[in-house]
């Protein structure tokens, strides 16, 4: 892609998210979301492949539907209250419509069907942007709206997402689809606790972005898109394969890794709110997600690459250069759990 065009696209992505972060007027925030959608579309279709075209079309139609529903919710609220400010969401119908629109935009179950298919049609770099940066703007709106939203609806969406995210990833062989279902499950944890502790939602979102960034960078470095293609990673780079193992277990929420922290704090908060059944369901559903992370770890570290007599296994096919961003995010993805008391004090 032309460097000038790429610069304009990346700047537009930043501009759209910044507009949504800074705005308090519904139309301004809606424009920011639209700029975000239109800016990532050329990046998605840049491969000139039928799957990329299909993924881009599905993404555009889904995002256009969500944007239209969000605009309808804001207009309905303005008609009922006479205010365009996002903090004046006094109409329950508008609040419900806005929740559904934003759930569709970020891929929360049961409105998640587009996310695995779209992510499967993209390369790892664009998939990384879709899984991390594109979640920021909708969550900025949700974090401003949370007092006005229906907690029962948020709880339903969250528990459904955690269950669907764990269940859907069990029989997948494509890494991008597994990461898509992982994203759905993590979004479920965030949306469940949104009404009761928005600071925990922010913490979970930050840690999710760090861990997902690490995972995508590692898979991109290994040039892997399927489970059977990561079986040679131990031969290529033993150190990176160990880091990948730890990052995947952190995504699954195993102690003593970073990913255990948000799950621990969220379950604790749900118990304080007397939502014991919801907390139990989410804890059990997290085991489903942990299973397919363990499946990836098993394929990567405990199996040999399938190999015939006439073919040699690839051994250090390319020199892996030091990557400061990868090492930084990997350390944060693995080693933050001892700082839980400090972080918990900041979230109160």
N, C-alpha and C positions, 0 to 999 in steps of 0.2 A: 504494500500500500504506500502511496505517496506520503512522505514525511509531513508535508504541510496539511494534507487531508487528515492524517492520523492525529496531528496536533490539534486541529479544529475539533475532531470527534472527542478526544480526551478532555479538551477544555469544556466542551458542551456537557459531557458527563459531570464534570465538577461543578459547572454553572447550575445545572438542573438540581443537583443535590443541595447546593448552597442556597438556592432560592427557596427550596422546601424547608431547609433548616431555619432560615431567617424569617420566613413569612408568617403572618398571622391572618392574612386575608385568604379566603378560600380559593379565589381565582388565581392568585399568585402561586399558591402551593400546587394547585392543579397544573398550572403552566410548567412548574418545575418538574413534576412527574412526567409530563408529556415530552419535555426536552430530554429527560433521561431515556425515555423509551425510544425516541427518534435517533438519539445519538448512538445507542448501542446496536441499532439495526444494521448499519453498514459493517460493523465489526463482525456480526454474526454471519452475514451473507458473503463475506470476503473470500471464503474458501472456493466459491463457484462449484459447489458440489450439490447434487440433488437433495441430500439429507440436510445440508446447511440451508438450502432454500426452503425446504419443508419446515425445518425448525424455526426459521425466521418468520415464515408466514403464520405458524401456530402462535408464536410469541406475540406478533403484532396484533393478531385478531383478539387474543386473550387480553392483552394490555389495553386495547381500544375499548373492549367491553367493560373492563374494570374502570377505566377513566370516565366512560359515559355514565356508569352507575354512580361513581363518586361525584361527578358534576351534577347529576340529578339529585343526589342527597343534599349537596350544598345549596342548590337552588330551592329545593323544598324547605330546607331550614331557613333560608333567607326570606322566603315567602311567609313562613309561619312566625318568624321572630323579627323580621325587618333588619337583621344584622348579618354582615358577611364575615364577621370575625370567627375564627375557628374555635375560640373559647366560649362562644354563645350557642353551642349546640344544645338547645333546649327541647327540640322535637325528638321524641323517642324513635319515631319511624326513620327520621334522617340519620340518627346515630346508628341504628341497626343496618341501614343501607350502606353507610360509610364503612362499618366494620366488615360487611360482606365484600365490598369493593376492594378494600385494602387486603383482606384475606386472599382474594383472587389474584391480586397484584403480586403478592410475595409467595404464593403457592402453599397456603395452609389447607390441610384436609378439612372437609371433603371437596375443596376447590383446587386440588393439587394436580389434577390429571395431566396438565400441560407440562409441568416442570421436568419430570424424567425424560419425556420425549424430546423436549427442546434441548435439554442439556446433552442428551445423547448425540444430537446432530451438530454440536459445536466442538471446536478444538479446546484444549485444556486452558489456554489463556483467556479466551472469551468466556468459557464456562466459569473460570475463577471470578471474573468481573460480575457475571450474572448471579453467582452464589453469594457474593460478599457485598460489593459496592451497591448493587441494585436493591439491596434490602434496607439500606440506610434511610432513604427518603420516606418510604411508607412507614417505617418505625418511628421516624421523627413526628409524623402526624399522629400515630397511635399513642405515642408518649404524651402528646399534648391533649389528646381527647380522652384519656383513660378514665377520668372521673365521671364522664357522661356516658360511658359505654355500659352495656348490659353484662354484668359479671357472669351470669349463667351462660350466655352465648359464648363469651370468651373461654369459659371453662370447657364447654362442649367442643369448641374448635380445637382447643389445646389438647385435650385427652384424645380426640379423634386423630389428630396429627401425630401424636406420639405412638399410638397403636398402629396407624397406617404406615408411618415411617419405618417402624421396626418390622412390620409384617411384609411390606412391599419389597424390602431389600434382601429378603432371605434367599430367593431363588435367582438372583441376578448374577450374570457373569461379566457385565460391562462395568468398569470402574466408575464411569461418569453417572450411570444410573444408580449405582450404590451410593455415590456422593449426593445425588439428588434426593434419595430417600433419607439419607442422613440429615440433609438440610431440612426436610419436612419434619423429622422428629425433633430436631433442635428448635425449630420455630414453634413447635407445639409447647415445649417447655417455657419458651419466652412468653407466649401469648397467654398461657395458663396463669402465670403469676402477675401479669400486667396490671390488673385492677388492684391487687393487694399490695404489691411492692414494685413500682416501676423502676426503682433503682436496681433491683435484682434483674429485671429485664434488660436494662442497659449493660450490666455486668455480663450476663449470659451472651448478649449480642457481641460484645467486644471479644470475649474469649472464643466464641464460635468463629468469628472472622479470623482471629489469629490461628486457630487450629486448622480451619479449612484452607487458609492461605498456605500454611506449611504443607498440608497434604497435597494440594494441587501442584505446588512447586516441586515436591519430591517426585510425584508421578510424571511431571513434565521433564524433570532431569533424567528419569529412567526411560522416558519416551514410552510409557505404558498406558494402554487404554482398556486392557482386558486382564482378567485374573491370571490367565496362563502366561501373560507376558511379563508379570512381575516375579515369576519364579526364578528368573536369571539375575535378579537384582543383587542377591547375596554374592554371586560370583563377580559381578561388576564392581560393587562397592560395599564391602561388609559394614563399614561404619554407617553409611546412609541407610542401609537396610535396617540396622538397629534403631536409628532415629525414626524411620518410618513405622516400625513396630511400636515404638513408644507413643508416637503421635496418634496412631490408630486406636491404641488402647486408651489414650487420653480422650479421644473423641467418644469412645464408648462409655467413659465415665468411671474408669477403674481407679481406686486409690492406689498409690499416693501420687497420682498425676493431676495435672491442672484441671482436666475435664470433670473430675469428681466434685470440685468446689461448687459450681453453680447448681448441680443436681442436689447436693447436700443442703445448700442454703434454701433452695426452692422447696424441697420436701419438708424442711424444718418450718418454713413460713406457712405452707399449706396445713401442717399439723396445728400450728398456732391458730389458724382460722377455722379449726374444727372441720376441715375437709379431709378427714382421714381416709375415706373410701377413694377419693380422687388421687390422693398421694400414693395409696397402695397400688391402684391400677397403673399409675405412671411408673412406679418403681419396677413393677413386673414387666411393663412394656419396654422399659430400658434394657431388660435382658435380651429381648428380641434384637435390638440394635447391636448389643454387645456380641451376639452370636455371629452376625456377618462381618463385624470387625475382626473377631477371632478367626473367622474363615480366611480373611485376607492375610492375617498374620501367619496362619498355618501355611498357606500357599507360598508365602514369600520366604519364610525362614526355615520351614521344616520339610520342604519337598524339593526334589531335584527337577530341573527343567526336562520336559519330554525330549528325547534325543534318539535319533536313529544311528546306526553304525556308520553311515556314510557322511554324516554331518557332525561338525564340531560345535560345542556350545560356545556362544559368544563370550569372550573374556576381555573385559575392559575395552569395549568397542569404541569408546571415546574418552578423552581425558576430562574428568569432572573437575571443573574449576571451583575454587573457593567462592562461596556465595554468602555475603554478609547478611542479606535479608533473610535467606533461608535459615542460617544458623541462629539469628536473633529470634525469629518466630518459633523455631524448634525449641529453643531454650524456654521461651515463654509458654509454649504448649505443654511442656513436660514438668517444669520446676516451680510453678507458682503456688502449689498447694500449701507450703509452709507459711505463706503470707496471708492465709485466709483470715485470721483475726483482724489484721490491719485493713484488709479490703472490706471485711464485714462492717467494721466501724465506719468506713467511708460510705457504705450503702444505707446506713440507718437514717 
